Structures are given as C-alpha cells and as structure tokens.
Amino acid sequence: MGNRSTLDQQDLSGLVDAVNANLGNTYQNKVIGEARRTAPRFELYHASPSLCSHKVRTVLAEKQLAYTSHDLNVMPAGKFVPHNYRPEYVKLRLQGAPDARLVSGYTGESSVTNQGFDPCVVPTLVDHQAARVVVDSNVICEYINAQIETGTDLIPTDLADDIKAQDKLVDQAPHVAALYGAHPDKDTRPMGLKKNIAGVHAKKIRALNAMIDLVGDDGDPEVLAAYRAKIAKESAAGAFVADAQTMRETHQQMSKHVDALDQQLRSHSDGWVCGPSYTMADIMWTVSIWRMKWLGFGHLWEADAGRDRLNAYLERAFARPSFRAAVADWPGAHGPSPHIAKYRGVGAIGEFAAYMLRSTNWREVLWGDGKTRLPPARKQPA
C-alpha cells in the first residue's frame, strides 16, 4: 500500500483542523512527552484499547518522541458515533492511501496486506514537517524509526529482513477475531469485554449508515465508497465470529502464534527476538502476547515448564519502560481482567470506571452532537 508522499501544507492543516474540531476532551487530546513551545512534529490519531495503536505508541515512547495524542472513542454507544467514522477523519485517513484496495471482507486479522485498507480505523499519523499522512500501523512504525535518530534504532540494517519477517507473523495473527468472538467451548475473555462487545457489528453498521445519510448521495464519492467498504467488512465480521468452527480455528491459530515466538527464541542464544538488541520485532511480539494474556490465553505458555525461555523473555519485555508507558500503564488500554494482576480486583475496576467517566462525552451518548447521531436499532419484523 502506498502512502501519498506530500500534501499542500495548507490543505493538510485544513483536514487536521476539521478532524480536531470534533475532539474537545482535553483529557484525550494533549501532548505526550516533553512539553515544547511549538507543536510537536507528529500528531497521532489512535485509541487506548487498539492493538495497532499499542504498537505505534510503544515505538514513539522507545524513540523518546513528544507527539500530539488524539485518543479517539472508537465504539458506538447510545447515540454516539465513533470519532473514526466521522467524515472528517475518513477524509484525512484516505490521504494516506490514495491507491489502496479497500477492505471488502473479514479475515479476523488487522493485516492491511491480507484484508485490504480499512478507512475507518486507527491509527493514523500526521507528520506536519513532511506534510504527510501515514497509515497502517506497521508502516507508521517503520516510518517513525526511519525519520527519527533519537532513542533506539529499532530496525538495524543487518537485521531488517529478520525483523520484517517477525512483524509479518504478528500482523497475520487473528487478534481481531479473538477479541470480538467467543470460543464456543470455553470463553476466557474478561466479563466486561464479553458484555460490551456483544452485537457491536450491528451497531457499527448502523453508525456507518448514519454517516452515509449525513454525507448524502451527492457527497464525496471517496468517503461514501469508504463507508460501503467498511459495512461489507463489518457484515462479514459478524458472521465470522458467530461461527463456532471458525472460532475454534482462530484459537488454534493463536496457539500456533505462541509456538512461533517460542521457536524463534529457541533459534539463538541472545536475549531478544532477533538477537542481542531490542528491536521492532520485540515491540510487535510484546504487544501481541500481552493482549493474549489479557484475553486469557496465558495458559499456552505460563504453565509449560518447557517454555522457561519464553516466560523469561516475556518478563523482560513486559517490564520495558516504553511498553509500560504506552500500553500496560496507558489509561484505558485494557479493561478489568482476571488474567493480569494489574487489571484484577476492585481497585482496577474503579480505575477503569474513572477513566470511562473522564473519557466519555456523555452528552453525545445521550443526544448525539446535533450533526452526527446514531439512530435507534430497527425492530425486526415478527
């Protein structure tokens, strides 16, 4: 997928301003990192719980970069339409993939290469210095590393091919399906997730149809095409995660995913995935396995005495300051879960509830914003 090289600076500023006009919560829209007199070079549109956002935030932390953070609300609730479905955001994101094949189905993965480009998701990076919009989390991570010399060089030239191969493995794991769908025999996902994610594909489609009505038949054809592609994906996703055999196969793939990391660590005697140095591959794997642990997949490695090397690696990786800052300790990155001590118990529940109170625009949940509003669900005929 190609990224549009440059935009007119004034045009880019106009697109960014249009998106930011919808984002008034200072708790979720602020500069991360060292304060500067001038605005940071990078502006990131992401979401606290988004796995792909976790990757990018960790890279930014590892590179010691300040950036303007826009932590979007990406799930429909009440009459609230997700920020990433608003036409202003879709227009901005499309600038990063002018010739991309739009998503048309569902694989259970987040891989743009296999699934196609989804114009209504996060993350999206704006590089104001280069006047560029960059999309696809793997591309964004590589772009940041190539542009910035501070912090860790996450893709040393001599390891570039090995790192890319590992990044591809992580990208192709069916993380999205494992999050949205239940294992038909034993659903280990956190209770709050199971409750809130039920029926979400239908809610998303309602929100997208509301945006099509808002744009109108005579509106921007690229934006309308983007919404229709997203609806096709969400329709396929609802069927995918409801199929028992498909979800069993998804869990089998996630088990093989852990096997792949274990085998890679066994292939050499160094401390990190691709050798003695911490690289982009470590970021991708750490984010991936932490999400699996939160979902209840920890039994695949934690109780296996034959995987002492893997467990020792994960202990070091989970303690990495950049990962702690960008994922483990990032507000709202994960809800309560019985599978991780940090997210377990009354204190964790209270902390997450406080985050939801601060981050949710309750006026829009109840009434919409006057322009974008999620309509009530249509009653099915008897």
C-alpha positions in Angstrom: 0.0 0.0 0.0 1.4 3.3 -1.0 1.2 6.5 1.1 0.7 9.8 -0.6 4.1 11.4 -0.4 3.2 15.0 0.3 0.2 17.3 0.6 -0.1 21.0 0.4 0.6 22.2 3.9 -2.4 24.4 4.0 -4.7 21.6 2.7 -3.3 19.3 5.4 -3.8 21.8 8.1 -7.4 22.2 7.0 -8.0 18.5 7.1 -6.5 18.2 10.5 -8.4 21.2 11.9 -11.7 19.7 10.6 -11.0 16.4 12.5 -9.9 18.1 15.6 -13.0 20.3 15.8 -14.8 17.2 16.8 -12.4 16.4 19.6 -13.0 18.7 22.6 -11.9 16.5 25.5 -8.6 17.7 26.8 -8.1 14.5 28.8 -7.9 12.6 25.5 -6.3 15.3 23.3 -3.0 16.5 24.6 0.8 16.5 24.0 2.5 13.4 25.3 6.2 13.7 26.3 8.3 16.7 26.9 6.4 20.0 26.5 7.6 22.3 23.8 6.9 25.9 22.8 5.9 24.8 19.3 3.6 22.0 18.4 5.2 18.6 18.0 6.1 17.3 14.6 3.8 14.3 14.8 0.1 14.1 15.5 -1.3 10.6 16.2 -5.0 9.6 16.0 -5.3 6.3 17.9 -7.4 4.6 20.6 -6.5 3.4 24.1 -7.5 -0.3 23.6 -6.5 -0.6 19.9 -3.8 -3.3 19.4 -2.4 -1.4 16.4 -2.3 1.8 18.4 -0.3 0.0 21.1 2.4 -0.7 18.5 2.7 2.9 17.4 2.6 4.4 20.9 5.4 2.0 22.0 7.6 3.0 19.1 7.0 6.7 19.9 7.9 6.0 23.5 11.0 4.0 22.6 12.1 6.8 20.2 11.6 9.3 23.0 9.3 11.5 21.0 6.8 14.1 22.0 3.6 14.0 20.0 0.1 15.3 19.9 -2.2 12.5 21.0 -5.8 12.2 20.0 -7.2 9.2 21.9 -10.4 8.5 20.0 -13.5 6.8 21.1 -14.0 4.1 18.5 -17.0 2.2 19.8 -20.7 3.2 19.2 -22.6 3.9 22.4 -26.1 5.2 22.8 -26.4 7.9 20.1 -22.6 8.5 19.9 -21.0 7.9 16.5 -17.3 6.8 16.9 -14.8 9.5 16.1 -13.1 7.3 13.5 -16.4 7.1 11.5 -16.8 10.8 11.1 -16.4 12.0 7.5 -13.7 14.5 8.5 -11.5 11.7 9.9 -12.2 9.4 6.9 -11.1 12.2 4.5 -7.9 12.7 6.4 -7.1 9.0 6.6 -7.8 8.4 2.9 -4.9 10.9 2.2 -2.5 8.2 3.4 -3.7 5.5 1.0 -4.9 7.1 -2.2 -4.5 4.0 -4.4 -5.2 1.3 -1.8 -7.5 -1.7 -2.2 -10.4 -1.1 0.2 -11.3 -3.8 2.6 -14.2 -5.9 1.4 -14.3 -8.9 3.7 -13.0 -10.2 7.0 -10.1 -12.4 7.9 -10.0 -11.9 11.7 -6.7 -10.1 11.3 -5.7 -6.5 11.2 -3.2 -7.0 8.3 -3.8 -4.5 5.6 -1.8 -6.7 3.2 -4.3 -9.6 3.6 -7.5 -7.8 4.3 -7.3 -4.5 2.4 -7.3 -0.9 3.7 -9.9 0.0 6.2 -10.5 3.7 6.0 -12.5 3.9 9.3 -10.0 2.6 11.9 -7.0 3.8 13.8 -4.1 4.6 14.0 -3.4 7.5 11.6 -0.2 9.5 11.8 0.2 13.1 10.6 3.8 14.3 10.0 3.5 18.1 9.9 7.1 18.6 9.0 6.9 16.4 5.9 3.2 17.3 5.2 2.3 13.6 5.1 -0.4 11.3 6.3 0.8 7.8 7.1 -1.5 4.8 7.7 -1.2 1.1 8.5 0.4 0.6 11.9 3.4 -1.4 10.6 4.1 1.3 8.0 3.8 4.0 10.6 6.2 2.3 13.0 8.8 1.8 10.2 8.3 5.4 9.1 8.9 6.8 12.6 12.0 4.8 13.0 13.4 5.9 9.7 12.7 9.5 10.3 13.9 9.8 13.9 17.5 9.2 15.0 16.9 9.7 18.8 16.2 6.7 21.0 16.6 3.1 19.9 17.3 2.1 16.3 14.5 -0.4 16.1 15.4 -1.7 12.6 19.2 -2.1 12.3 20.2 -2.7 8.7 21.7 -6.1 9.3 18.5 -7.4 10.9 16.0 -5.7 8.7 14.9 -8.8 6.9 14.6 -10.9 10.1 12.6 -8.1 11.8 10.2 -7.7 8.9 9.5 -11.5 8.9 8.7 -11.4 12.6 6.5 -8.3 12.2 4.6 -10.1 9.4 3.9 -13.1 11.7 2.4 -10.8 14.4 0.4 -8.9 11.8 -1.2 -12.0 10.5 -2.4 -13.4 13.8 -6.2 -13.3 14.1 -6.2 -10.9 17.0 -9.3 -9.1 16.0 -11.4 -12.3 15.8 -10.0 -13.4 19.2 -11.2 -10.1 20.7 -14.6 -9.9 19.2 -15.6 -13.6 19.1 -16.1 -16.3 21.7 -14.5 -19.7 21.8 -17.7 -21.9 21.7 -16.4 -24.3 24.3 -14.6 -22.1 26.8 -14.7 -18.3 26.5 -11.9 -16.9 28.7 -12.4 -13.3 27.7 -12.9 -10.7 30.5 -16.6 -10.4 31.6 -16.8 -6.7 30.8 -15.5 -7.2 27.3 -18.0 -10.0 26.6 -20.8 -7.9 27.8 -19.9 -4.7 25.9 -18.8 -6.4 22.6 -22.0 -8.3 22.1 -23.9 -7.1 19.0 -21.3 -4.5 18.2 -21.0 -5.3 14.5 -24.7 -4.4 14.0 -24.2 -1.2 16.0 -21.2 -0.3 13.8 -23.2 -0.8 10.6 -26.0 1.4 12.0 -23.4 4.1 12.7 -21.9 3.8 9.2 -25.3 4.0 7.5 -26.0 7.2 9.6 -22.8 8.6 8.2 -23.8 7.7 4.6 -27.1 9.6 5.2 -25.1 12.6 6.6 -22.8 12.8 3.6 -25.7 12.2 1.2 -25.8 10.6 -2.2 -24.1 13.7 -3.8 -21.3 13.8 -1.2 -17.7 12.9 -1.5 -17.6 9.7 -3.5 -14.4 8.5 -1.9 -15.9 8.9 1.6 -19.1 7.1 0.5 -17.0 4.2 -1.0 -15.1 4.1 2.3 -18.3 3.6 4.3 -19.7 1.0 2.0 -16.4 -1.0 2.2 -16.5 -0.8 5.9 -20.1 -2.0 6.0 -19.1 -5.0 3.9 -16.3 -5.8 6.4 -18.5 -5.5 9.5 -21.2 -7.6 7.9 -18.6 -10.4 7.2 -17.1 -10.0 10.7 -20.5 -10.6 12.4 -20.9 -13.9 10.6 -17.2 -14.8 11.1 -17.2 -14.5 14.9 -20.6 -16.2 15.2 -19.4 -19.4 13.6 -18.3 -22.0 16.1 -15.9 -23.8 13.9 -14.3 -20.7 12.6 -13.6 -19.5 16.2 -12.1 -22.9 17.1 -9.8 -22.5 14.2 -9.0 -18.9 15.3 -7.9 -20.2 18.7 -5.8 -22.9 17.1 -4.1 -20.2 15.1 -3.4 -18.1 18.2 -1.8 -21.2 19.9 0.4 -21.6 16.8 1.2 -17.9 17.2 2.8 -18.5 20.6 4.6 -21.6 19.2 6.2 -19.3 16.5 7.6 -16.9 19.1 8.9 -19.8 21.3 10.6 -21.4 18.3 12.2 -18.0 17.3 13.6 -17.5 20.8 15.0 -21.1 20.8 16.7 -20.5 17.4 19.5 -18.4 19.1 21.0 -17.8 22.5 20.6 -14.0 22.6 18.1 -12.1 24.8 15.7 -10.6 22.3 13.7 -11.9 19.3 16.2 -11.2 16.6 19.4 -11.2 18.6 21.1 -9.2 21.4 19.3 -5.9 20.7 15.8 -4.8 21.4 14.1 -4.2 18.0 10.8 -3.5 16.3 10.1 -7.3 16.4 10.2 -7.2 20.2 7.6 -4.4 20.2 5.3 -6.3 17.9 5.6 -9.5 19.9 5.2 -7.9 23.3 2.1 -6.0 22.3 0.7 -9.2 20.8 1.4 -11.6 23.7 0.2 -9.0 26.3 -3.2 -8.8 24.6 -3.4 -12.6 24.5 -2.6 -12.7 28.2 -5.3 -10.2 28.9 -7.8 -12.3 27.0 -7.0 -15.4 28.9 -4.5 -17.2 26.6 -1.8 -17.3 29.2 -2.2 -21.0 29.8 -0.5 -21.6 26.5 2.9 -20.6 27.9 2.7 -19.9 31.7 2.1 -23.4 32.9 4.5 -25.0 30.5 7.9 -25.7 32.2 9.3 -26.4 28.7 8.8 -22.7 27.9 11.0 -21.2 30.6 13.0 -19.2 28.0 9.7 -17.7 26.6 8.5 -16.8 30.0 11.8 -15.2 30.9 11.7 -13.2 27.7 8.2 -12.0 28.4 9.1 -10.9 31.9 11.8 -8.6 30.5 9.7 -7.4 27.6 6.7 -6.6 29.7 9.0 -4.6 32.1 10.4 -2.4 29.2 9.7 1.3 30.1 8.4 2.2 26.7 5.9 -0.7 26.8 4.8 0.2 30.3 4.2 3.8 29.4 2.4 3.1 26.0 0.4 0.0 26.8 0.4 -1.5 30.3 0.0 1.8 32.2 -1.8 3.7 29.5 -5.2 4.8 30.8 -8.0 2.7 29.2 -5.7 0.5 27.2 -7.2 -2.6 28.9 -10.3 -3.0 31.0 -10.5 -5.2 34.1 -9.4 -8.8 33.5 -8.9 -11.7 35.9 -5.9 -12.8 33.9 -3.4 -10.0 34.8 -2.9 -8.9 38.4 -2.7 -5.2 37.4 -6.2 -5.3 35.9 -7.7 -7.6 38.6 -9.8 -6.6 41.6 -11.9 -3.7 42.9 -9.1 -1.2 42.5 -8.7 -2.0 38.8 -12.4 -1.8 38.3 -12.6 1.6 40.0 -9.7 2.9 38.0 -11.2 1.8 34.7 -14.6 3.3 35.7 -12.9 6.6 36.4 -11.2 6.5 33.0 -14.6 5.9 31.3 -16.1 8.8 33.2 -13.4 11.2 32.1 -13.1 10.0 28.5 -16.7 9.6 27.5 -18.7 12.5 26.1 -22.0 11.7 27.9 -23.9 14.4 26.1 -23.2 12.8 22.8 -24.0 9.3 24.1 -27.4 10.6 25.2 -28.3 13.0 22.5 -25.6 13.0 19.8 -23.9 16.2 18.7 -26.6 17.6 16.6 -25.0 16.6 13.4 -23.8 13.0 13.8 -26.1 10.8 15.8 -26.6 7.0 16.0 -30.2 6.2 15.2 -32.1 3.6 17.3 -32.0 0.0 16.3 -34.7 -1.0 13.9 -37.1 -3.6 15.2 -37.0 -6.9 13.3 -40.3 -7.9 11.7 -42.2 -10.7 13.6 
